[in-house]
Amino acid sequence: MAALDFQTTRRIISEPGSIQRAGTLARELGINHALVVTDAGIHASGLTEELAESLAAEDIRVSLYTDVVADPPEAVVLEAVARARDVNIDGVIGFGGGSSMDVAKVIAVLTNSKQKIAEIYGIGNVRSPRLPLIQVPTTAGTGSEVTPIAIITTGETTKTGIVSPQLLPDIALLDAALTLALPPHVTAATGIDAMVHAIEAYTSKIKKNPYSDLLAMQALRLLSANITRAVTQGNDLTARENMLYGAMLAGQAFANAPVAAVHALAYPLGGHYHISHGLSNSLMLPHVIAFNLPAAEKLYEELCPALFPFESEKSSADVFLRKMNALIDATSLPKTLSAMKIPQNDLPMLARDAMLQQRLLVNNPRPVTENDALQLYQAAW
C-alpha cells in the first residue's frame, strides 16, 4: 500500500435547516465579526437571510462581500481580502458554489498574513494560520467545503491552484434546503462535476488509497441514483440531500486522491469561453474515459455497479462508459464542443493550454501528451 496522509474538514454537519445553527457554530469558533462571501445572484435571491438572522441572534457582526464571480480572477480575490482587512473581520463564512467557497478560503489565509497571493500558489506554500472558516455549499458539485484547494483565474485565461491544509475549513455546513431553488441545468452540471471527482479519485495514479476509494464509490452511488430526479424534480428534498452528501464525499475523495486529465482539459474551456466548470468536465469525461481504458479498464469495471446497481448486465469498462454517457444524456447537458460554439481552429490552442496543468495530468492513469490532448478535444468537438 502507498503511504497515506488523509486530510479532511474537521467537522461536517449535514441536515436540512442546519443553516439556522450557523450563529451558534460561529460563536463556538470565537467569531465576533464574520465576512460572508457570496455572489450577487445568491444574495439577491434572499438565500443569505437565514444565515444573517442566525448570526445576528448570537450578536455576531456581519459584513458582506457579494462580488464573487464564476472562475474568480485574482483581482476579485484581492479586492475581497482588502475588504476583509478594511472592516477588521475575525472569521469567514463561504456561502455559495465552489467559486465563493474558494474565495473564502483565500480570504481566511491572507487577511492576517504577510504573504502575497503570488507566494501561496502551488502546493504547500501557505505559511501562516488562517481565520476561523465555515463553508456552506449551495450547490452539490465542487465539494470545496472539504478540500484544501482553491482555484483562481490568473492572467486572462489560466487557472492556478492553491493547495494547503490551511484551506480546510473548521466546519462544513450542508443544508440541502438551500439547494432546492437550483435551476435544472446548474443541478445537472454540478452533479456531473461531483461524479467526475469520484471517478477521477478512484482512478488517480499516484495517491489512490483505500479511504478515497470507499468515499468515491459511495459518492458515485448516491450521485448516480439521485441526479436525474434532482434535475427533473428540483423540490425533492431527499434527492437534493443525497446529491449534496454525495458531492461532499467525492470532495473528500479527490482532496486526497487528486483529479486528473478530465479537469486538466476542462480548465482551458472555462478560461477561454467561460463555460461552467461542471459542464466543461461533462464535455470531456466520456472521451477521457475512452482514452484511459488501456490503463484503467479494471478500475472502470469496478466502478460500473455504482452507476446502476440493480441491473443484471455484466460489469465492464465499456458498460461503464456507455452508462455514463446515458446518464449525461438524461440530464440534457450539451455533449459537444461544437454545440458550445467553440471554433475547431481553437483546438490546438486548447491542447497547449491543457499541458500547463501538469499538477493534474501526473495523476492520470495514462500519460497525456499534447497530441493526445488535441485528439481528445477533436473527439469532443
N, C-alpha and C positions, 0 to 999 in steps of 0.2 A: 504494500500500500504506500502511496506517495505521502509525504509529510502533510499534515493537516493543521491549519490555523483558521478555524471557523469563527467568523465575527458577524454579529447582527445587532439590531437595536435592542437595548436593554429591557424595555417594557413595551408590550403590544396589547392594546385594548381593542377588541372587535365586538361592537354591539350597536344596533340601531338606536339612535337617540343619544349616543355617548358624547356628542358634542356639548351636551349640557354639563358634562363633567370637566370641561376644559379649564374653567376658572380654578376649581379645586386642585387640579393637576398642576397648573401653572404655579399656584401658591406653594404647593409641595416642593417645587423646584426652586423656590426662592425668587420667583419673578415678581417684580413690582411694577414694571413698565415694559409692556410687550410691544414689539413691532409685528404686526400681522402683514404677511407678504402674500399678495394675491394678484390677480389680473383684473382689468376693468370690467370685463364681462361677468365674472363671478360676483364681483362686488355689486354691480348694477342689478344682478338677479335677486339680491337680498339674502343670498346664502350665508353671508358673514354675520347676519344679525344675531342669530342664536349664539354664535361664538362671542360676539361683543357683549351680549347680555350676561353670559356666563362669567366672563372676565370682570365685568362691572360688579357683579354680585359679590366678588371677592375683593373689591376695591383695587383692582389692578388697572392701572392707567393703560390706555390703548392708543398707539399711533398706527397709521395705515400706510403701506406702500402698495399702490394698486396699478403700477405701470409695467408689470411683468408682461412680456410678450413671448410667443412661441419661439423656440430656439433662441433663448435670451442672449443678446450681444453683450460683450464685455462692458460697453458704455452704460447699459441699463444696470448691470450688476454694480458697477462703481457708483452710479447715482444712488442706488439703494443703500449701499454701505455709507455713503455720505449722509443720507437721510437718517440712518440709524445713529450715526455719531452726533449729528446736529441735535437730535431730540433726547439723546442720552438714555437709550434703552438698556435694559439688563436681561432681556430674553427675547427669543424669536419664535414666531409661530408661522410655519409654512402652510398655506391653505389653498389647495387647488390641484392642478395636474403636475406633471414632472417638472415643468419649467419653473413654476412658483416654488416648489419644494427645493429644487436645485439652487435657485437664487437665495432662498432662506438659509441653506447650508453655508453658502459663501459669506453671507452677512454675519452669520454666527461666528465664523472663524476669523473674519477680518476686522470686525468692528473695534476690538480692543487689541489688535495685533499691529506690530511694526512692519510685518511683511507686506510687500506689494503683491498684487494679484499675479503678476508675471512669475513670481518666485514660488507660487504654490501649484502651478500647472504640473502635471505628471503624477507620478506615484510616490506617495510617502513624503511629500515636501512641505506639509503643514507643520510648523514648528511650535505653535502656541496653542493653549487650550481655547475652547470656544465658549460662547454664552450658552445658557440653557436653551434647548431646542425641542420644540414639539412639531410634529408633522401630521397634517390632516389631509389625506388624499380625497379628492372629489371625482376622480376617475379611477377605473380599475384597469391600470395599464403599466405604468413605469415601475412600480414597486420602489420608488425613490425613498419612501418612508423607512425602508430597511436596508438601504445601500450606502456605502461610504463613497459615493461617486456623485459628482456634479459635472454636467456637460455645458460648456459655454461656447458661443459662437465667437471666434476670434477672427479678425480681418473681415473680408467680405463674405466668404463662404465656408471657411474652415471651422470645424468643431474641435475643441480641445477638452480633454478630461482633467478633472482634479480628483485624485483617488487618495483617500487618507482615512484612518479610523476616526479621526476627529469629526468627520462629516456624518457619522452615525448619530441620529438624534437620541435624546433621552427617552422620548415617548412617541410611538406611532399610534394615532387615534383613528380607528377605522369605523366610520359611521355610514352604513350603506344608504341611509335615508338621504344623505347629501348627494347621492348619485342618481336618484330617481328621475331627475329632470334632464339627464344627459341625452342629447339627441341620438337617434339610431346610428348615424354614420360615425359619430365620435365613439359611441359604445363599441361599434364593430372594430374600428381601427385600434383603439386602446386595448381591446380584448385580444386581438391577434398579436399585438405588441407583447402582451404578457405571455402568450403562448410561445412566441419566438424566444423570450427569455428562458422559459422552461426547456425548450428543445435545445437551444444552444448551450445551456448549462449542462444538460445531460450528455452532450457530445463534445464538451470542451476538452481540448487536448492535454493541457498542462496541469490544471488544478482540479480536474474531475475528482470527486470524493463521495463517500457513501452518504453523508448528510445532504449534500446538494442533490444527489440522485433521488433520495427519498422525497425531498421537497419538490423537485421538478416533476416527478411522476404524479404526486398528489395534485400539484398545481394544474398539470395538464388534464387530469381527470375532472377537476372542478370547472375549469375554464371551458373545455370542450362540451361538457354536459349542460352548460348554462348560457353560453354566449348567444345562441340563436334566440332563446327565449328573452334574454336581456335586450337584444336588438329589436325584436318584434313586439314585445310586451314590456315596455320600459318601466311600468309601475309595479312589476313583480319584485317585491322586496326580497324574497328568498333567493331569486336568481341574481339580483344585484349584490346581495351579501356574499353569495358564493363566488361571484366574479371578483369582488374586492379582496376576499380572503385568498383566492387563487392567485391574483396578481401579487399579493404580498408574499406568498410562499415562493412564487417564481423569482421575485426580487431577492429574497434570501438566498435562493439557489445560485443565481448568476452573480451575486455580490461575492461569492466565494469560489465559483467555477465560471470564469468570465465568458461573456459572449464573444462572437467571432465574426465570420465573413458576412452574415446577413446584415449585421449592424454596420460593418465597415463599408459595405456597398450602399447601405441606406443613407448614411450621413451625407454624402455628396448630393443626394436627391433633395434632402431638406435644405442644405446650404445654398444650392443654386436655384431651386424652384419653390422653396418654402412649402413643400409637401410635408404633411404632418409625419412625425416620426413613426407612428404606428402604421400608417398607410405605406410609408417607404419600406418598412420591414415586410409588410404583407406582399408588396410587389416583388420583392427579391427572394422571399423564403422558398417557394417551390423550386426555383432554379438552383439555389444553393444546395438544397437537399439533394436534388438530382446530381449535382456536381460532386457532392460528398459521398455518394453511395459506395464507390470503390473502397473508401477508407472507413466508413461508419455504418455499413449495412446492418451489422448485428445490433448496433445501438438503436437505429431507427426501428428495427424489428421489435426490440424490447419495449419501445415507446408505443407501438401500434395499439395494444389493448387499452391504453389510456384514452384514446380518442372515441372509440365506440365499444365499450367493454362487454356489451351483451350480444354482439354479433358473433356468428359462428365461423366467419371466414378466417382461414388460417393466417396468422400474423406473418408479415414480411415487410421489408423496407419499401417495396413497390406499393403494397397496400397502404402503408403509412402515408406515402406521398399522395396517392390517389384520394385517400380520405381527408388529408389536409387540404387538398385542392377543393374538394367538395364542401368542406366547412367554410372556406373563404368564399366560395360561390354562394353559400347560404346567407352570408352577411351582406351580399350585394355590393361589396367593395370593388372598385376598378381593379383590373388584373394585368394591365399592360402599361408600359411607359408611354406608348403612343397615345393611349387613351388619356394620359395626363398632359398631352401636348408637348412632350419632350422631343426636341429635334433629334433625328437619328445622327446627324453630324456631330452632336454633342457627346456621343457615347465614348469616344477615345479620351476626351477631357475628363469625363466621369471616372473612367478606369484609372487615369493618372492620379486623380484626387483620392480614390479609394486606397491606393497604395500608400498614402500617407498615414493610414490607420493601422500601422504595424502593431500597436498596442493590442488591437483586437485580432488582427489576422494571424498572429502567432498562436492563438487559441483554436484555430480551425483544424478539424481532424485531417484535412487535406491541404497541402500548401497551395497558395493562390498567387499566381504571377499576374503581371499587368495584362498580358494577353488573355489569361483566364478571366480576369475581371471584365475585360471588353466582351468576351464571348458570353458571359453571364448577363451583362446589360443587353447584348443583342438578343439573347433568348427571351429576356423580359420585355423587349420592345414590341 
